[in-house]
Amino acid sequence: MFLVLTVAGCGEEAPYSGAADPGAAAFDTACSDCHATPADLAEAIDGANVTDRAAALDALLSMHYAPDPEIRAAIVAYLVTK
């Protein structure tokens, strides 16, 4: 008889890493219930350029339902392209 133990998180892939677009998958999971389209949400983010918009969005998301930096980075990368 063998006893097999599994450690949570050990050897698992990062969230959404298997998705074709991890940012799209993260948006669909974490944002789409309240924000109908990524383009509408992306337009609401102020910034003179992509870098400024990404920084503003990252700051917002860190306080708005996306505390995990990896998931937040995927959402930011996805939204600044919209």
C-alpha positions as CSV (number, residue, x, y, z in Angstrom):
1,M,0.0,0.0,0.0
2,F,1.3,3.5,-0.9
3,L,0.3,6.8,0.5
4,V,0.4,9.7,-2.0
5,L,0.6,13.2,-0.7
6,T,0.1,16.3,-2.8
7,V,1.3,19.7,-1.8
8,A,-1.1,22.5,-2.9
9,G,0.6,24.7,-5.5
10,C,3.6,22.5,-6.0
11,G,4.2,22.0,-9.7
12,E,1.1,23.9,-10.8
13,E,1.2,26.3,-13.7
14,A,0.6,30.0,-13.1
15,P,-3.1,31.0,-13.3
16,Y,-4.4,31.3,-16.9
17,S,-1.0,30.4,-18.3
18,G,-2.5,27.7,-20.5
19,A,-5.0,30.1,-22.1
20,A,-4.4,31.4,-25.6
21,D,-4.4,34.9,-24.1
22,P,-3.9,34.8,-20.3
23,G,-5.1,38.5,-20.1
24,A,-8.4,37.7,-21.9
25,A,-9.0,34.7,-19.7
26,A,-8.3,36.7,-16.5
27,F,-10.6,39.5,-17.8
28,D,-13.3,37.0,-18.5
29,T,-13.0,35.5,-15.0
30,A,-12.4,38.6,-12.9
31,C,-13.9,41.6,-14.8
32,S,-16.6,40.7,-17.3
33,D,-19.4,40.3,-14.8
34,C,-19.4,44.1,-14.2
35,H,-17.5,45.4,-17.3
36,A,-19.2,44.4,-20.5
37,T,-16.3,44.8,-22.9
38,P,-12.5,45.2,-22.5
39,A,-12.5,48.1,-24.9
40,D,-15.0,50.2,-22.9
41,L,-13.0,49.6,-19.7
42,A,-9.7,50.4,-21.5
43,E,-11.0,53.7,-22.8
44,A,-11.8,54.8,-19.3
45,I,-8.1,54.6,-18.2
46,D,-6.3,57.9,-18.4
47,G,-2.7,58.2,-19.7
48,A,-0.7,59.9,-22.4
49,N,0.7,56.7,-23.7
50,V,0.6,52.9,-23.2
51,T,3.1,53.0,-20.3
52,D,1.1,55.7,-18.5
53,R,-2.1,53.8,-19.0
54,A,-0.6,50.5,-17.9
55,A,0.7,52.2,-14.7
56,A,-2.7,53.8,-14.0
57,L,-4.5,50.5,-14.6
58,D,-2.1,48.5,-12.4
59,A,-2.6,51.0,-9.6
60,L,-6.4,50.8,-9.9
61,L,-6.5,47.0,-10.2
62,S,-4.3,46.5,-7.1
63,M,-7.1,48.0,-5.1
64,H,-10.0,46.7,-7.3
65,Y,-10.4,42.9,-7.2
66,A,-7.0,42.0,-8.6
67,P,-4.5,41.9,-5.7
68,D,-2.5,39.1,-7.3
69,P,0.4,40.7,-9.3
70,E,0.6,38.0,-11.9
71,I,-3.1,38.1,-12.7
72,R,-3.1,41.9,-12.6
73,A,-0.2,42.0,-15.1
74,A,-2.0,39.8,-17.5
75,I,-5.1,41.9,-17.3
76,V,-3.1,45.2,-17.7
77,A,-1.2,43.8,-20.7
78,Y,-4.5,42.7,-22.3
79,L,-6.4,45.9,-21.7
80,V,-3.7,48.4,-22.9
81,T,-3.9,46.8,-26.3
82,K,-7.7,47.5,-26.6
